[in-house]
Amino acid sequence: MRIGLLQYCIPIALAMLSWFISLGDPFSIFFSILVFSIFVLLVIRNKGLSLIAFFVFSSIYLLLLALDAFQFTYLPQLRGYIHLDPFEMLAAGDKWAPRFLVSYPSILLSNILDIDLDFAFTIYNIGLFLIMMFLLLNIGKIVRPKYAMVFLIVSILSFVFLSFIMNGRLIAAFLGITIILYIQIKAIWRKNGIRLIDYLLMVIGCFISTVSSGTMIVAFVQLFMGSFVVLKITKKKVRYLVLYLGLFLGAFGTYLIVMINKNLDFFGGGLAGLINMFHHGIGVILFLNKWIVLVFTFMVCLFVWIYVKLFKQVLKNEVLLMPILVSIPICFSSGMFGFSTALMIVPSMIILSCYSIIFVITFLKNKEIAEEE
């Protein structure tokens, strides 16, 4: 009788659980709960996966909060605005209004519950992670229904890891770009193009991404470049996208220009400011030793070559991945001007990591079947 992988996991998971709990250390208990949660997901599979996802996610983060294992910090540049009305700021055209409005729920939470603002901001960001987790889970259900659980496990582990190394500023932007990617992937899956409601939801995603100028631009470019690719794949007319672009620029174009000029002025203004911005991101490599620049140029050329090959393969065999593939050069090129902007690739990398894990699982299963035959 064939012994499946799950039958090996059961005793190992239970043994690790018992051993870590016996240590009595809070972080050991946390790790044991994490192991047991993954084990539960393996056993239950797709039965009420969304409910299980919520339970596991909530349990992990409640424990982390109880242990005071991490805490996000409210945006320093907005602390002076916390007593103002974000909608009045928005109506007055204040350049900080959009990002202040995005973070405002944490201020409301702090006022209502009478808790520290940083702690409220932490809870708020955990909520954003939760929404993002469900979006990634739904992407998994679309692109790989049998392996949706992989998307769930990888997303939770990724969020826990990010919680320990981030200050929380970019989490809203991650959610924003994830919303856009989800809408575009689902549009390809439906094969009926992008609907008006999809455009409106992507605008919300773009607005949520205004936590920095760079992340906002990445979301904006992904919205239109990704939508263009989706319309081409689904063989729908692009003229509505052009009309939508005109309306979008009419509504938000001024703000985009103001934020771009703000960044240029901060780094010196004009062409000099644009060049100086390279020091703020991956582009700093261009100002290092000439041999390093040469190696970097070679790596970029290699990346472009691999990307073109991959683009053709994905377009032919894995068309649902096209929005993810579109996001990679957008994040990389924008990342030349800012490291935080380059991090907008995180949601795409989570999805690609899931694909890689699924590929390995499928390969091992096929190998096991071949050996039995």
N, C-alpha and C positions, 0 to 999 in steps of 0.2 A: 504494500500500500504506500502511495506516495505521501511523503511528509511535507506539508506546505511550509512556507516561510513563517506564517502566522503561528504555527505550532511551536516554532523555535522561539518566537518573540514572547509568548505568554510566560514561560518560566523565567526567562531572562528579565523581563519587565518587573515581575513580581519579586524576584530576588533583589533587584536594584532598589525597588521601592522599600522593602523591608530593611535593607542595609542602611539606606540613607536616613530613614525615619529613626532608626536605632541610634544614629549619631547625635540626634537632638539639636543640631545646629539649624537655625532658621533657613539659611540658604540651602542646606541639604534637604530640608523638608520641601522647600520650593522646587528643587530639582526633582525630587521624588514625585511631587504632584504633576510636574511637567511630563515626566516619563509615563506616569499612570494615565494622564490625559491622552497622550499619543497612543498608548495601548488601547484605551477605550475607543478612540477614533478608528483604530485598525479593526477592532471587533465589530463595532456597530456599522461601519461603512456608511452608506448613504441614507440610512433610516433616520429621518429628522436631522439631517446633517447641520442645517442652519441653527436649530435649537441647541444641538451639541456644541456647535462653534461658539455660540453666545455664552454657554455655560463655562466652557473651558477658558475662553478669553477673559471673562469676568472673574473667574476664580484666580487665574494667574495674576491679574492686575490688582485685585483686592489684596492678595497676599503681598505683592510688591509694595503697595501703598502702606499696608500694615507694618511692614518691615522697614519702611522709610528707605527703601533701596535706591530710589532715584527721585528727582524732582525737576520739572522743567521750569525755566525762568521766563517770566513775562517780558515782552519786548521792551528793552531799555528806552528806545527812542519814543515810545508811546506812553510812558509812565506819567508824563506831564499832562496828558490829555484825558486821564481816566475819569475826571469829573465833568467832562464835556459830553454833549449829545452828538453821537456819530452822524445822525441824519442831518442835523443842522450844519455840521462840518461838510458833509457831502453836498448839501445844497449851496454852501458858500464856495465850493470848489477847492477846498483844502486838499493839498497833495497827499496828506497822510490819512485822509478820511477812509478810502477803501480798505487799507490794511487794518485801520483801527476798527472798522465795522466788522471785519472778519474775526478779530480777536475779542470783540465786545461781549459775546456770551460768557466769557470767563470773568469779566468785570461784574456782569449781572449775577453770576453764580457766587462770586465773592461777597457781593452786597446782600443777597437774599439769605445765604447761609452764614454770613458773618465769619468768613474764613479768610486766611491769608491769600493774597492775590496769586502768588506763585503756585500755591496748592490748588487753587481754583483753575488756574491755567493748565496745570498738570491733568486734572480731571477732564477738562475740556478737550485736551489733546488725546487723551485715552479714548474719549468718545469719537473723535475724528478717526483714530486708528480702527475703532470698531466698525465704523461705516466703510472704511477702506477695506477692511478684512472681508466684509460681506460682498463688496464689489469684486474683489479678487476671487472669492469663492464662486461667484456667479460667472466670472470669466472662465474659471475652471470647468463649471458645468456646461458652458457653451463649447469650449474648444476640446476638452477631454472629459466627457461626462463620467467615464469609469474611474477616472483618477482625480476627481474634484477634491478629494481628501488631501491629496498632495499639495494642492494650492492652499488649502486651509492650514496645514501644518507648517509649510514654508513661510506663509505670511505671518503667522503668530510668532514663530521663532525669529523672523526678521524684525518684527516690531519690538519684541523684547530686547533684542540686541541693540536696535536703534535707540531705545529708551535710555540705555546706559551711556551712550556716546553723544547724544544730541542735547541741545538746549530747548528744543521744541519749536523753534521759529519756523522751520520749513515743513512741519507736518501738514499744515493746511494746504500748502502748495502741492505736496505729495498727493493729498486727497483730490485736489483740483485736477491734476493731470490724469489721475486714475479714472475720474469721472469721464473725462474726454476720451480716454483709451477704451473704456467700457462701452460707451455709446457707439464708437466707431467699429469696434469688434462686433458688437451686436447687430449693427446695420449691415455688415458684410454677411453675417450669419442669416439674417432675415431675407437677404437678397432683394430688398425693396428700397434701397437707398436710405437717405437721411430725411426724417420727417421734421416738421416745424418744431415739435416738442423736443426733438433731439438737439436741434440748434439752440433752443432756449436752455436746456440742461447743460450744454457745453459752454454757454456763456456764463452760467453759474460756476462751472468748473474753472473757467478763466478768471472770474472775479475772485474766487477763493484763493487763487494763486498769486494775488497781488501783494503777498507778504514781502516781496522784494521786486525791484524793477526787472531783474534778470529772469526770475521765475515766471513773472507775468508775461514776458516776451516769449519764453519757451512755450507756455500754455497757448498763447495767441497763435504762434506759428504752427504748433501741433494741431490746433483746432482747424485751421484752414488747409494746411498741407495734407494732414491726415484725411480730412473730409474730401478733398480733391481726389485722393487715391481711392477712397471708398466709393465715390461716385463713378470713377472709371471702372473699378472692379465690378460694380453692380450694374454698369451700363445705363446709368441715369444721367440726365442733363445737368451740365455744370453751371448753366446760366443762373440758376437760383442761388448757387453758392456765391457767384459774383455779386448778385443783388444783395445777398446777406452780408458779404464783405463790405459793400458800400454802406449799408445801414450800420454795421458794427463800427466802422471807422468814423462815420458821422457822429455816433454816440460816444465813442471812447477814444477817438483819434487824438483829440486835444490832450487828454490825460496821458496817453502813451508818449506823446511828444514832450510833455512837461517832465515826465519821469526820466526819459532818455537824456534830456538836457540837464536835469538835476545831477545825473551820474557824470556826464561829461564835465560839468562845471566843478564837481567835487574833485575830479582828477586833473583839472587845469583848463578845461574848456577847449572847444574846437578840435582840430586834428591832433594837437598835443595831448588833449584829454583822452582821445580815443586810443592813442598809442600807450599812454600811461595805464589805461584800464587793463592792458595785457598783463601788467604786474600783479593784478588782483586775481588772476585765474591761472589756468593751465598755460596760457600764453607767456608766462614768465620764463618758460623754457627757451623762448626765442632770444632772450637777452643773456643766456648763459654761454659757456664755452662753445666755440664753433663746431667742435666734434659732437657735442651733445645735440646741437641744433641739427647737424647732419643725420645723426641717428634718429632723432625725432621726425625729421622729414621722411626718412626711409620707412619708419613705422607708420606714419600717416599714409604713405603710398601703399604700403602693404595692407593696411586697414581698408583703404578704398577698394583695392583689388578683391579682397575677401568679401567685402560688403556687396560689391556688384555681383559676384558669384552667388552669394547667399540670397540676394534680392531676387535673382532669377529663379532659384530653387524654391524659395518661399512662395513666390507668385504662382509657381506651377503646382506645388504639392501641399502648401500649408498657408493658404491665402488669408486665413483668419489672423495670422501673425503680422500682416502688413502694417497695421497702425503702430505696432511695437517697433518694427523695423524702421519706420519713418521717424520715430522719436529718437533713435540712437544718434544720427548725425546732427539733429537739431540740438540735442543736449550737449554733444561734444563740441560743436562749433560755438555755441553760446558759452560753454564752460571755459573757452579761451579767455573770456573777460571776467569770470568769477567762479570760484570753486563751488559756492553754494548753488549756482545755476547748473553746474555740471551734475550736481546731486539729484536733479530732477529725473535722472535716468533710473533712480532707485526702483520705482514701481515696475518699469520695463524689465529691469534685471531680476526682480522677484519672479515675474512671469516666465522669463527665459530660464531661470534656475529650475522652476517647476518642470518645464519642458525637458531640461537635461536629466533631471531625476527620473521622469517618466520614461525617457529613452533608455536609461540604464535598467530600470525595472523591466521594461518590455524585452530588452536584450537578454537579461538573465532568465526570464520566463521562457523565451523562445529557445534559449540554449538548453534549459532543463527539459523541455519537450523533445528537442532533437536528440538529447542523450537517452531519453526513455525509449525512443523509437529505434 
